[in-house]
Amino acid sequence: MRPITATVGPLAAASANNIALSQTPGAAGALTLNGTLVSGGVAILDNPRRVLITTADTTHTFTVTGTTPTGTVISEVVGPITTSAFTAQDFKTVTSVIINGAATAAVTVGTNGIASTPWVRLDEWASPPVGIQCDVTGTVNYTVQSTYDDPNSPTDPVLPSAMTWLATNDTNAVGATGSIQTNFLFTPTFVRALLNSGSGSVIMKVIQYNVASR
């Protein structure tokens, strides 16, 4: 098949409060979205990326709701939190952050330096070998990951926020900082490149052999 291309980055500088400034809600409900990314009550992120919640409140959970780049609504529960925690999914916008009780400490909501490419779906009925090339621009640290979990499985669906992603067995593609070629000798359900840090970008190109061109 022709290569499937997925990109992550570049990301603007992380900020712990660019979605919601410090506040201590006195009851369950929505936090006020008042950070620098917010316009008309919606936080618009520079690129799809993780949402960071920072608080010393170890009791409550936070439901983050927003959208993907295509406008699909996504939601995820984060917490309880010790000091900080971030979503497992990448958000392009954040429309609400809801705490499930009165906060016991101040809360801020923002972004960190972590994001991933869109997932690339592979064909489990085709030949296993999968070739991957990652082209790097700028400064990055990234890892190629895969999973057998599938939110659309008819028998064993897994929520996107609960999926288990594992680093590739190729150590050159774990914590990589430059362009690489790697491969899978098996067929995962999905693959992606996880940007661990950096201000650059990664373009991941995936080819699965014996799959018709799309």
C-alpha positions in Angstrom: 0.0 0.0 0.0 1.0 3.6 -0.3 2.5 5.0 2.9 0.1 6.3 5.5 1.4 9.6 6.9 0.7 10.9 10.4 2.3 14.0 12.0 2.8 15.2 15.6 4.1 18.7 16.5 5.4 21.3 16.6 3.9 22.2 20.0 3.9 25.6 21.5 5.6 26.0 24.9 3.8 24.2 27.7 1.8 26.2 30.3 0.2 24.9 33.4 -2.6 27.5 33.3 -3.3 28.4 29.7 -6.7 26.7 29.9 -7.8 27.6 33.4 -6.2 29.9 35.9 -5.8 29.0 39.5 -9.2 28.5 41.2 -10.7 26.5 44.1 -14.3 25.5 43.2 -16.5 25.4 46.2 -18.8 22.7 44.8 -19.0 20.1 42.1 -19.3 21.6 38.6 -17.4 23.3 35.8 -14.2 25.1 36.3 -14.0 28.6 34.7 -12.0 28.4 31.5 -10.1 31.7 31.6 -6.5 30.9 30.4 -4.8 32.5 27.5 -6.0 29.9 25.0 -9.6 30.5 25.8 -11.9 32.4 23.5 -15.7 32.5 23.8 -15.5 29.9 26.7 -13.5 27.4 24.6 -9.8 26.7 24.8 -8.3 26.3 21.4 -5.0 24.5 21.5 -2.2 25.1 19.0 -2.0 21.5 18.0 -3.8 18.3 19.3 -2.0 17.6 22.6 -2.5 16.4 26.2 -4.4 18.4 28.8 -2.6 18.9 32.1 -4.3 19.3 35.5 -2.3 20.5 38.5 -3.6 20.4 42.0 -2.9 19.1 45.5 -6.5 17.9 45.8 -6.1 14.1 46.0 -9.8 13.4 46.5 -11.6 14.4 43.4 -11.7 13.6 39.7 -11.9 15.9 36.7 -13.9 15.2 33.5 -12.2 16.9 30.5 -14.4 17.4 27.4 -13.5 18.8 24.1 -12.9 17.8 20.5 -10.5 16.2 18.1 -9.1 18.0 15.0 -12.1 16.7 13.0 -14.6 18.0 15.5 -15.5 14.7 17.2 -16.4 15.2 20.8 -14.2 13.3 23.3 -14.3 13.1 27.0 -12.0 11.7 29.7 -11.8 11.4 33.4 -8.6 12.4 35.1 -7.7 11.7 38.8 -7.7 11.6 41.7 -4.4 13.5 41.4 -1.4 13.7 43.7 0.3 16.7 42.2 -0.4 16.7 38.5 -1.8 14.4 35.8 -2.6 14.6 32.1 -5.1 13.1 29.7 -4.3 10.0 27.7 -6.0 11.6 24.6 -5.0 14.5 22.5 -7.4 17.5 22.5 -7.6 20.2 19.9 -10.2 22.1 21.9 -11.4 21.9 25.5 -15.0 22.9 26.1 -15.3 22.0 29.8 -13.5 20.7 32.8 -15.8 19.4 35.6 -14.7 18.5 39.1 -16.9 16.0 41.0 -16.9 17.8 44.3 -15.7 20.9 46.2 -12.0 21.3 45.7 -9.7 20.9 48.7 -6.9 22.8 47.0 -6.4 25.2 44.1 -6.6 23.8 40.5 -5.0 24.9 37.3 -5.5 23.4 33.8 -3.1 23.8 30.9 -0.8 21.8 28.6 2.4 19.9 28.8 4.9 18.9 26.1 3.3 15.6 25.2 1.2 14.6 22.2 0.9 11.8 19.7 0.3 11.3 16.0 -3.2 10.2 14.9 -3.4 6.4 15.2 -2.6 4.4 12.0 -5.0 1.4 11.7 -3.3 -1.8 10.2 -4.9 -4.8 8.5 -4.7 -7.9 10.7 -5.7 -10.0 7.7 -2.7 -9.0 5.6 0.9 -10.1 5.8 2.5 -9.1 9.1 5.6 -7.0 8.1 5.1 -3.3 8.7 7.7 -0.7 7.8 7.9 2.6 9.5 10.0 5.8 8.8 10.0 8.8 11.1 11.2 12.1 9.7 12.2 14.6 12.3 12.3 18.4 12.1 13.7 20.4 14.9 14.3 19.1 18.5 12.2 16.2 19.6 12.2 13.1 21.8 9.7 10.5 20.6 8.8 6.8 20.8 7.1 4.5 18.3 4.2 2.6 20.0 1.6 0.0 19.2 -1.5 -1.6 20.7 -3.9 -4.5 20.1 -6.7 -2.6 21.9 -9.5 -1.4 19.7 -12.4 1.0 20.7 -14.4 -0.4 17.8 -14.0 -4.1 18.6 -17.4 -5.9 18.4 -16.4 -8.3 21.2 -13.9 -6.5 23.5 -14.0 -2.7 23.0 -11.6 -0.5 25.0 -12.2 3.1 25.7 -9.6 5.4 23.9 -8.5 6.8 27.3 -7.9 3.3 28.7 -6.0 1.7 25.8 -2.6 0.2 26.5 0.2 1.5 24.3 3.5 -0.3 24.3 6.9 0.9 23.1 8.4 -0.9 20.1 11.0 -3.6 20.8 13.4 -1.6 18.6 15.3 0.5 21.2 16.4 2.9 18.4 12.8 4.0 18.2 12.3 4.5 21.9 13.3 8.0 23.1 14.6 8.7 19.6 15.8 12.2 18.7 16.5 11.9 15.0 15.0 10.4 11.8 14.8 6.6 11.8 13.5 3.5 10.0 12.1 0.6 12.0 9.6 -2.2 11.5 7.1 -4.6 13.2 7.3 -8.3 12.3 3.8 -8.7 13.5 0.6 -6.7 12.9 -0.6 -4.4 15.7 -4.1 -3.0 15.6 -2.8 0.6 15.7 0.6 2.3 15.7 1.5 5.9 16.6 4.5 8.1 17.4 4.4 9.6 20.9 6.1 13.0 21.2 7.7 12.9 24.7 9.2 16.4 24.5 10.6 19.0 22.2 9.6 21.9 20.1 10.0 20.1 16.7 7.8 17.7 14.8 7.7 14.0 13.7 6.2 12.8 10.4 5.6 9.0 10.7 5.2 7.0 7.4 3.7 3.5 7.7 3.7 0.8 5.0 2.1 -2.6 5.5 3.1 -5.2 2.9 0.6 -7.1 0.8 -2.1 -4.5 1.4 -3.8 -2.9 -1.6 -3.2 0.7 -2.2 -5.7 3.1 -0.7 
